[in-house]
């Protein structure tokens, strides 16, 4: 299933991708900025609590960078925002598993605790869903731009049929405009019979 299919400019799906990237990027940016404000040690594995999550200087830096990238993707929009959501969402899920294995170990350089792991899984699934929305499904509507890009021949046939139907409706309206009017009964008025004495 390709994710590189083009989407028309200003398609309604673009708002979904922008919202997903923008809101997640903003949350990460605020979280990282709060860590910098508290001047956390960079690789302190014990971490300090920020907004209910453990953090250190390294995690704050990663949060700010990823948040800025997501916000930039939300500004650009379109397929870029969608792809960024997919990549970042997948990275969050992988990070959750990796850091779950590193809890209470010296190699836990991002100072993760269980709330961080849970947050990583939840945000990862949410952002991944935003990124894949309307792109990957077995039942996409036929007016979906990704479905049309993946089925160009069938999309062309359906478009031709739609135009033919619309053209037929237009011809029918034009024909009814020139058709002689009928009396209210719906029957045509009988023509007068010729007078045989003339």
SULGI-V439915 format. One line per field, one symbol per residue. burial: I if it has 9 or more other C-alpha atoms within 8 Angstrom, else O. A space follows every 50 residues. Layout:
burial = ???
//
This chain:
burial = OOOOOOIOOOOOIIIIIIIIIIOIIIIIIIIIIIIIOOOIOOIIIOIIOI OOIIIIIIIIIIIIIIIIIIIOIIOOIIIIIIIIIIIIIIIIIOIIIOII OIIOOOOIIIIIIOIIIIOIIOIIIIIIIIIIIIIOOOOIOOOIIIIIIO OOOOIOOOOOOOOOOOOOOOOOOOOOOOOOOIOOOOOOOOOOOOOOOO
//
